[in-house]
Amino acid sequence: MHEFDIIKKYFSNLSLGNKNSLNLNDDVFFDKKKKLVISVDTYVYKSHFFDFKKPHLVIKKILRSSISDLICKGVKPKYYFISGSGNKKTFTKLNLNRISFSLKQEQKKFGIYLSGGDTVFSNKLSFTITSVGFSDNIIFRNNAKINDDIYVSGNLGDSHTGLKILKKDILLSKHLSKYFVRKYYLPELHLDLTKKLHNFVNTSIDISDGLFADLDKLINKQNLSYKIHLADVPISKKLKDMLLEKKLKKIDFISRGDDYQILFTASKKKARIIKRTFKSLGIKVSKIGKICSSNQKSQIIDEKGNKTNIKNKGYLHKF
């Protein structure tokens, strides 16, 4: 079974009668009456982060990926709780000092505060972060409309390139390697957008598992499909040049996740306000496709205008 099968079979019934759980089919818990928004994520060594040689960067990546769940819902994160399991080899005084200093930097950058947590001795290194925010409303999953345009913020694929460099699957110059590895550890979050998204977004999700995997999740309870144009999916110039040099496929890099950009749909009528809003904030935004009816299957159109298939849509926990 994969993670969604487990949730559906063993845990969904436990949330019945609790509308705030959003049927366990969203990134957050939302109590509208109390204006409370909560997200919980667990990160395990080797599954979610490649190594622990740079704990100060690993902890930043983990924290940013957690608060990203709130940001893509149009909610500004306020508090976080962190629990960690490790041993004397991973939780050394040096590592703990580096983690503490990094968290202090992130708190200042995003205006968030550590509010609790837990520490456990274990030979398996892991972290669990609970992020908390407050809002009158959120942008729900499964609220796309037929003929909605599909947008994504920023660029995709740089993070996965950084991971491949760390794994030594790709060899690049020191300068380029530093750029991509930094993108892997420090995803760019658009905190300024939280106040603006409600003005034009119908539904949204952050890209954590991969563009197509997360797009499937975005509309998984709706009788809809999508049409994506690969040529319109944004990548950085550095990644474009690298793909050309190494003769690699764009689709293999933009679909592997860890980007933490915002994937959203909006009415065609909102095109002007979207362009104006993102330009005013200095944030890149790209229209990459549209939402279609369920009468046709979801389509991915390659750079030559032909339909293409993808074997690996993104990351999926299998048990």
TORPALUM-682933 format. One record per residue: x, y, z of N, C-alpha, C, O, CB in turn; residue in one letter. Coordinates in steps of 0.02 Angstrom, whole numbers, plus 50000, padded with zeros to 5 digits. Glycine has a CB too. Example, Ala and Ser with C-alpha at 12.3 -4.5 7.8 and 13.67 -1.06 7.14 Angstrom:
<atoms>
506604971650390506154977550390506604983550390507124983450423505654977650452A;506424988850354506844994750357506455000250394506705005750402507044997050286S;
</atoms>
This chain:
<atoms>
500424994050000500005000050000500435006250000501005006250025499535000150061M;500165011649972500515018049980500155022150033499635020150058500545021849912H;500445027950049500215031850106499465033650103499125033850154500625038050112E;499225035050043498525037150037498045031250048497495032150074498395040249968F;498255025350029497855019350043497795018150118497255016550143498165013150009D;498345019050153498355018150226497885023050260497495021250304499065018850253I;497935029350239497505034550269496765032950257496355033250303497665041450239I;496605031050195495915029650177495635023550215495075023750239495855028550102K;496035018250219495795012050248495775011950323495325009050353496215006350224K;496275015150355496345014350427496205020650469496065020050529497035012050442Y;496225026550438496185032550479495635037450460495425041450502496825036050477F;495395037250398494885042150377494265041850420493965047050436494705040950305S;494055035750439493445035050479493515038250548493015040150579493255027750486N;494135038950572494245041950638494125049550637494045052550690494945040550662L;494115052450578494025059650573493295061550558493135067550553494475062550521S;492865056550551492165058050536491855062150593491975060850652491765051450527L;491475067150574491175071450625491625077250645491435081550684490995067450686G;492235077350618492705082750631492855086350566493345084650532493355080050665N;492445091250549492525094650485493185098450479493425099850424491955099450474K;493485099950537494115103650537494695099450510495215102150491494275106050607N;494605092950509495135088550483495175088550407495645085950378495035081450508S;494655091450375494625091850302494675084950270494985084050218495175096350274L;494375080050303494355073050279495045070050270495135065450231493975072750214N;495535072750306496235070450300496475070650228496895066550208496295063250328L;496215075350190496385075750119496655082650101496565085050045495785074150076N;496985085750148497295092150135497955092550173498125087850209496825098050154D;498315097950165498965098550198498905100950270499395100650308499405103250159D;498315103250290498245106450355497595104450390497135101650360498275113950347V;497585105950454496975105950495496745113250499497155117750507497095102950568F;496085114450493495845121350494495205121850534494685119150516495725123850423F;495255125350590494675126950632494485134250618494785138850645494835125750709D;493975135150576493785141850555493555146150613493695152150616493235141450502K;493195143150660492935146850717493495149750760493455155450783492485142450760K;494025145850769494595148050810495155151050767495665153250793494865142250851K;495045151050701495535153850654496205150250659496735153350649495625161250666K;496185143850675496795139950689496975135450630496545131750605496705135850753L;497595135650608497835131550553498465127850576498935130950602497985135950489V;498475121250566499025117150590499255112150536498845109250500498835113350654I;499905111350530500195106450485500715102350522501095105050562500505109850422S;500755095850508501235091350540501625087450487501325084650442500885086550590V;502285087350494502705083650446503265080150483503545082750531502985088350392D;503435074150459503995070350486504525069350432504365068050374503755063550514T;505155070050452505715069450406506215064350434506455065050489506055076450395Y;506355059350393506765053750415507415053450374507405054150313506385047150408V;507965052250408508615051650376508605046350322508355040850332509155049950428Y;508885048150264508925043950204508285044150162508305043250101509075036850223K;507705045350194507085045850156506955053050135506725054350079506495043250197S;507085057850180506925064850167507535069350162507495074750132506465067350220H;508095067350191508715071150182509285066250173509335061150207508845075850243F;509715067950126510215063250100510745061350151510915055450158510545066150040F;511005066350187511505064950239511445070250294511015074650290512225064950210D;511865069750344511825074450401512505077850411512685079650467511605070850465F;512875078650356513525081850360513455089350372513915092650398513925080550297K;512885092150352512755099250360512095100150398511595102250369512735102850291K;512095098650463511465099050502511155105950502510545106650508511595096850573P;511575111150496511305117950496510895119350433510435123550435511885122950501H;511045115950378510655116750317510065111950315509525113650291511095115650256L;510175105850340509635100850343509045103550383508475102850362509885094250373V;509185106550440508645108950483508275114750450507665115650461508915110950551I;508625118850411508295124350376507825121650322507265123950314508815129050344K;508065116650286507655113550234507025110550264506475111250237508055108150195K;507105107050320506545103850353506035108950377505435108050367506795099650412I;506265114150409505805119250435505445122750378504835123950383506185124350478L;505805124450325505485127950269504975123550234504455125950212506015130150219R;505125117150227504645112750194504015111950236503475110850209504965105850181S;504075112650302503495112150346503055118450341502455117950331503715110950418S;503355124350349502945130450348502685131850277502225135750268503365136450373I;502995128650227502745129350158502025126950152501645129550112503195125450110S;501835121950192501155119350191500655124850209500105125050181501085113550240D;500835129250255500395134750274500405140350223499885143150205500595137450342L;501005141950199501075147550152500655146450089500345151050064501805148550134I;500665140250063500285138950001499535139150013499145139349965500485132149972C;499325139050076498615139650093498425146950106497855148350125498455135450154K;498895151550097498755158550109498775160250183498445164950205498085160350081G;499165156450222499195157350294499925158850314500385155350294498935151050331V;500025164050353500685165750378500845161550439500465161750488500735173350394K;501395157650439501565153550497501765158050556502075163250546502135148750480P;501595155850616501745159850676502165155950726502655158650753501095162150709K;501985149750739502345145650788502535138950757502225136750709501915144650850Y;503045135850785503215129050765503455125050826503745127750873503755129050710Y;503325118650823503545113850873504005108950837503865106950781502945110250909F;504555106950869505015102250837505215096650884505415097850941505635105950812I;505145090550859505365084650897505905081150857505855080550795504765079950911S;506415078750891506955075350857507165068950892507155068550953507545079950851G;507345064050852507625057850879508325056850850508425057550790507165051750862S;508795055250894509485054350872509905051350927509645049450980509775061050850G;510555050750915511005047850965511615052350973511625057850947511215040650945N;512115049951010512695054151025513125055650963513525060250964513125050751077K;513025051750910513395053050848513075058550807513415062450773513455046750807K;512405058950809512045064050770511895070250811511915075850784511405061150743T;511755069450875511605075150917512205077050959512175077451021510995073550963F;512755078350925513365080650959513265087950980512805091350955513985079950913T;513685090351024513645097351046513735102050986513385107150981514165098851099K;514195100350941514315104550883513695104750838513485110050816514915101950844L;513405098950825512805098650782512215102350814511855105850779512615091450769N;512135101450879511575104750913511665112350912511165115950906511515102250984L;512275114750919512405121950916512255124550846511965130050839513135123450934N;512445120750796512305122750727511555122850712511305127450679512655118050678R;511205117850737510475117550728510135123450763509705126650734510195110950756I;510345124850824510045130350863510155137050828509705141150824510345130450934S;510765138050803510925144450769510515145150705510265150550690511675144850753F;510445139750667510055139950605509315141350618509005145350583510125133350568S;509045138250670508345139450688508235146850707507725149750691508135134850745L;508725149650741508685156750760508665161050697508295165950694509295158750805K;509075159350648509075163050585508415162550549508155167450523509635160650540Q;508135156550548507495155450514506925158950550506465161650518507345147950509E;506945159050616506435162650654506425170050636505895173050628506545161750730Q;507015172950630507075179950612506835181150541506505186150527507795182450620K;507005176650495506835177450425506095176950413505815180750373507195172150384K;505755172250447505045170950433504575173450488503965172650483504935163650422F;504845176350541504425178950595504055173650632503465174450649503935183850567G;504395167950646504075162350681504445161050747504995163450758504085156050636I;504125157150791504395156050858504355148750878503835145550870504035160450910Y;504895146150905504885139350932504445139250994504505143651037505605136950950L;503995134350998503495134351051503465127751090503035127051134502825135851023S;503895122951073503885116651109504155111051066504385112151010503185114951133G;504125104951092504355099251054504565093551100504315092951156504945101151010G;505005089251076505215083451115505885080951087506025081951027504675077751113D;506285077851129506905074651107506895067451130506715065951187507525078451134T;507105062951086507085055751100507745052551078507995054051024506485052351065V;508015048151120508605044351099508405038851051507955034951065508975041451160F;508755038450995508615033250945509205032850897509545037850885507955034750907S;509325026950871509835026150820509585028150751509965028350702510075018950818N;508935029850747508635032250684508535039750691508155042050733507965028550669K;508865043550648508815050750650508185053150615508055051350558509435053950618L;507795057250650507175059950620506965066350655507175067650711506615054650622S;506555070150621506275076250649505535076650631505335074850576506665082650624F;505135079050677504435080450664504295087750681504465090050736503965075650704T;503995091350634503845098350646503105099650639502785097550590504245102850597I;502835103050687502135105350686502145112850676502435116550717501755103350751T;501835115150623501805122350608501105125050622500615121750605502025123750535S;501065130850652500435133750672500365140950645500825144850648500365133750749V;499775142450619499615149150597498895150850612498525146550636499755149950522G;498705157050600498025159250615497745162950554498075167250525498015163850678F;497125161250536496825164450477496065163650478495805158850505497115161350413S;495725168550448495005168150441494805162950389494255160150392494715174950422D;495255161650342495085157050288495725154050260496275156750271494685160550232N;495665148550224496225145550190496025143850118495445143950100496475139250228I;496525142350078496395140150010496395132550011496905129350025496945142849959I;495815129549998495735122350005495995118549944496045121349889495005120750016F;496155112349955496295107749900495625105649870495105106349901496705101549924R;495635102949808495035100349775494505105749763493905104449770494735094849815N;494725111649746494245117049731494385120149662494215125849649494285122549785N;494685116149618494825118349550494185118549509493715114849523495345113849516A;494175122749458493595123349414493805121749342494375123049322493285130549418K;493345118949304493485117549233493685124049197493365129249206492865114349198I;494215123649158494495129249120494925133949162495155139049137493945133149087N;495025132249226495505135949265496195135649232496385130449204495545133349338D;496565141149236497265140949217497665137849274497485138749333497525148049199D;498205134449258498645131549308499295135549309499605136649257498785123949293I;499495137749368500095141849376500585138549425500395134349465499905148849401Y;501205140649420501705138749470502165144749482502325148449436502115132349446V;502365145549544502825150949561503545148549552503685142649554502715153349633S;504005153349542504715151749540504935147049484504615146749431504915148849604G;505475143449497505745138449451505705131549481505715130749542506465140149431N;505675126449439505675119549462506315116049438506615117949388505045115749436L;506515110949475507065106649453507745108049482508165103549484507115107049382G;507875114149506508535115649534508685111349595509245108949604508575123049553D;508175110349637508275106549698508465099249683508925096549714507635106749741S;508105096249636508255089249619508955088649590509305083749600507735086549570H;509165093749553509845093849526510345093949583510855090449580509945099849480T;510205097949634510645098249692510705091449727511245089549748510395103349742G;510145087949732510155081249763510575076449721510955072449749509435078549770L;510515076749656510905072249613511645073749617512065069349611510665072949540K;511815080049628512515081949638512775079049704513325076449706512595089649638I;512375079549757512565076849822512665069249818513105066449851512045078549875L;512255066049777512315058749768512855056849718512985050949706511645055949746K;513175062049689513695061049638513435057649575513805054249540514265056849668K;512785058649561512495056249499512645060949441512625059049382511735055349506D;512795067249458512975072349409513605075849432513665077649491512385077449398I;514075076949388514685080549404514685087249367514645087449306515325076449385L;514735092749405514745099349377515315103349407515655101049453514065102949389L;515425109349381515945113649409515775115449481515195114849503516015120149366S;516265117649518516175119349589515655124949596515235124749641516835121549620K;515685129849551515225135449554514505133249543514055135149580515425140749502H;514395129249491513715126949476513465122149530512885122549550513695123449408L;513895117849554513695113049606513465116849668512975114849700514285108449624S;513825122149686513645126149745512955129149736512555129349783514165131549757K;512805131649675512155134649662511585129649671511105131049707512145137549590Y;511655123749640511115118849642511035115749712510475114649734511235113349591F;511585114449745511545111549813511215116449860510835114449904512255109749838V;511365122849851511035127949893510285127949881509895128749928511335134949879R;510075127149819509365126949803509025120849835508445121049854509255126849727K;509405115349841509135109349874509025110549948508505108849975509615103449863Y;509505113549981509465114550053509025120450073508715120350126510145115450081Y;509005125550031508655131750050508125133649998508215138349960509155137450057L;507565129949998507015131749952506775138849966506725140950023506435126649958P;506625142349912506395149249918505645149349930505245147149889506565153249854E;505445152049988504735152550005504495159749995504865164450006504615150250078L;503865160349974503595167049958503095169250012502495169050002503245166849888H;503375171250068502955173250125502505179150108501945179650134503395174950184L;502745183750066502355189650048501705187950012501245191950010502765194350005D;501675181949983501085179949944500495178049988499925177849964501255174249899L;500615176550052500065174050094499485178950098498905176850103500325172650164T;499625185350095499095190350099498735191450032498195194350029499385196950123K;499045188949978498795190349911498425184449879497975185549838499355192449867K;498615178349897498355172449862497595172049862497295169949812498635166249892L;497275174049916496545173549922496185177849870495595176749857496335175649992H;496535182649841496225187149792496105183849724495705186349684496655193249782N;496445178249711496375175349644496415167749640496255164949587496895178249600F;496635164449692496745157149688496105153249704495755154849752497305155149736V;495965148149664495405143549680495635137749723495295135849770495085140949614N;496215134949706496485129349745497245129349739497515131849689496195122549721T;497595126649790498325127049789498635121449830498315118349871498555133849815S;499285120449816499675115349852500405117349842500575120549792499525108049825I;500845115349888501555116549876501855110349842501635104749854501925118149942D;502345111449800502655105949763503195102749806503765105149808502945108349695I;503015097449839503495093849882503675087049852504265085249851503195092849952S;503185083449826503305076749799503435076749724503685071749697502715072249814D;503285082249690503395082549618502805085949584502245085449607503495075649589G;502935089449530502415093349495501795089249480501235091249496502685096249431L;501885083449449501305079549426500995075649484500385074749486501515074749371F;501395073249530501135069749589500705074549630500165072649654501705066949632A;500935080649639500565085549679499965088349641499455090049671501015091249701D;500015088749575499435090749535498885085549539498295087249541499645091949462L;499075079249539498585073849548498235074449616497625073549621498915066949541D;498625075949668498335076749735497875082849739497375082849774498895077449787K;498055087949701497665094149703496945093149680496495096649703498005099449660L;496845088349634496175087349607495935080149618495485077749583496165088949532I;496235076649667496115069449674495395067449691495205061749680496565066649726N;495005071949719494305070449736493815073449687493205073249698494155072849807K;494075076249633493645079549584493645075749518494145072449501493875086749573Q;493105076149482493055073149415493335077949364492975080749322492325071149398N;493985078849367494335083549324494975080349297495195075149320494485090149361L;495265083649248495915081649222496315088049209496065093549221495855077149157S;496915087249184497325093149170497715092349105497815086749080497805094549228Y;497925097949078498355097949018498945102549033498855108549044497955100348954K;499545099649033500145103349050500605103748989500705098848955500505100149109I;500875109648976501355110648922502055111048952502205115848988501185117148881H;502465106148938503145105848966503545112048949503945114348990503505099748941L;503445114748890503825120648868503705126548914504125131048919503645122448797A;503125126748947502945132448989503145131449062503105136049102502205133748985D;503355125349080503565124049149504235127649160504715126349124503625116349163V;504265132149210504865136449218505465132849249505395129349299504685142349260P;506035133849219506665131549247507175137249243507105141749202506935125149211I;507685136949284508195142149284508645141449222508675136049192508615141749348S;508985146749205509435146549148510005141649161510235138249115509725153649133K;510225141349224510765136649240510555129449229510945125349204510985137649313K;509935127849247509695121049236509595119749161509765114349137509025119849274L;509335124649126509235123849053509895122449018509935117948976508905130149023K;510415126249036511075125249006511355118449024511665115148982511555130849028D;511265116349086511525109849108511185104049071511515099249052511435109049183M;510525104649061510155099349026510405098748954510465093148928509405100849028L;510525104448923510775104348854511475101248851511615097148807510795111448825L;511895103148897512585100648897512615093148911512995089548878513005104348950E;512205090848958512225083748978511735079448937511715073348945512055083149052K;511355082748894510855079248853510355075348896510225069548885511195074448803K;510095078848946509605076048993508915078848979508845084148947509815077349066L;508405075449003507715077448990507435081949045507515080549105507265071248982K;507125087349024506825092149071506305088849116506275090249176506505097949032K;505905084449087505355081349124505605077249184505245076549233504935076949078I;506215074649179506495070549233506715074749292506845072049346507065066449208D;506775081249283507005085649337506445089749368506455091249427507535090249310F;505945091549327505415095849354504865091749389504395094549416505105100049298I;504935085149387504405080849416504615077049478504265072549501504175075849364S;505195078849507505455074849562505375078049631505575075149681506175073449551R;505095084049635504915086849699505465090849733505985092349703504705081549744G;505345092449797505795096349839505865103649816506335107149835506485093149840D;505395105949775505425112849751505095117749801505345123249811505085113449683D;504545115749831504155119749878503925126349848503855131349883504575121149940Y;503815126349782503485131949750502725130849755502505125349772503715132649675Q;502345136049741501625135749748501305133949681501405137549631501335142449775I;500935128549680500565126349621499835128049633499545125949682500655118549608L;499535131949588498845134149600498445134849536498735135249481498835140749638F;497795134949543497345136149486496945142449498496825144349556496875130049473T;496755145649444496365151849449495965152849386496145150349332496835157949462A;495415156449392495005158049334495405162149283495845166049302494375161949356S;495245161249219495575165149167495475172649177495885176749156495315163049098K;494925174449210494775181449223495275184649271495325190749276494075182149251K;495645180449307496115182949357496825183849329497285185649366496135178149417K;496915182549265497585182749236497945189449247498535189649262497545181349161A;497565194849239497875201449246498095202949317498655205349328497395206849223R;497665201449366497845202749436498415198249459498825200349500497235201849481I;498435192149433498985187649450499655190449425500145190749462498875180549421I;499655192549362500265195349333500485201549371501075202549385500165197049259K;500005205849388500165212149423500415210849494500895214049516499545216549425R;500095206149528500285204549598500985201649602501395203949642499795199649629T;501135196849560501795193649562502345198549541502895198449568501805187449517F;502185202749492502685207649470502835212649526503415214449536502435211349408K;502325214749562502425219649616502845216749673503185220449708501755221949644S;502805210149682503185206849735503865204349711504265201849750502785201149764L;503985204849646504615202549619504685194949619505235192249627505185205449657G;504115191549610504105184249611503905181649542503435184149512503615181549665I;504275176849517504135173949452503515169549455503425165749503504735169849428K;503075170049405502495165749400502405163549328502515167549282501855169449427V;502205157349318502125154649250501475150849243501295146849286502715150149233S;501115152249188500525148349172500745142249133501065142949080499995152549131K;500595136249158500875130149128500355125549098500525120349069501275126449180I;499715127149105499195122849078498505124849100498395130549121499325115749097G;498035120149095497355121649116497015115449143497225109849129496955124649058K;496475116549181496055111249208495535109449156495215113849127495725113349277I;495445102949144494975100549094494445096049126494495094449185495345096649038C;493945094249088493415089849113493675082649118494205081049093492795090149068S;493295078549152493485071549161493355067449098493515061449096493115068549220S;493055070549047492925066948985493565065048947493565060648905492475071148939N;494095068548964494745066948934495255065548988495215068149044494985072748889Q;495745061448972496275059849020496755065749027496815069848981496655053448999K;497085066049083497595071149092498145070349040498335064849023497895070949164S;498385076049015498875075948961499485080048978499445085449009498565078548897Q;500065077548958500685081248962500935082148890501055077248855501225077549007I;501005088348869501195089948801501935091948800502135096648835500755095648771I;502345088548761503055089948760503215096148718502765099348691503445083948733D;503855097848714504075103948681503915103948606503905109348575504805104948691E;503795098148577503635097648505502885097448492502665096848435503955091448476K;502485097948546501765098048539501445091148539500855090448524501585101448476G;501835086048557501575079248559501415077048630501725079348678502075074448529N;500925072648637500765069848703501335065348725501615061548685500095065848700K;501495065648789502035061548816501815058448881501375061148915502685065548825T;502125053048900501985049648964502575050349010503145051448988501815042248953N;502445049849074502975050149124502915044049169502385042649197502935056749164I;503475040549177503475034449218503465036149293503115032849332504075030149201K;503845041049311503905042949382503625049849392503945054849375504645042549405N;503025050249420502695056749430502965060549490502855066549497501955055749438K;503325057049534503595060349593503685055449650503645049449641503145065949615G;503825058249709503965054049767503325051249798502815054749803504365058049820Y;503345044949817502765041749849503005036849902503425032549889502325038249796L;502725037549962502895032850016502525026150004501905026050001502715035850087H;502895020749997502595014149989502775009850049503335009950073502825010849924K;502285005950072502385001850131502304994450114502364990150158501895003950187F;
</atoms>
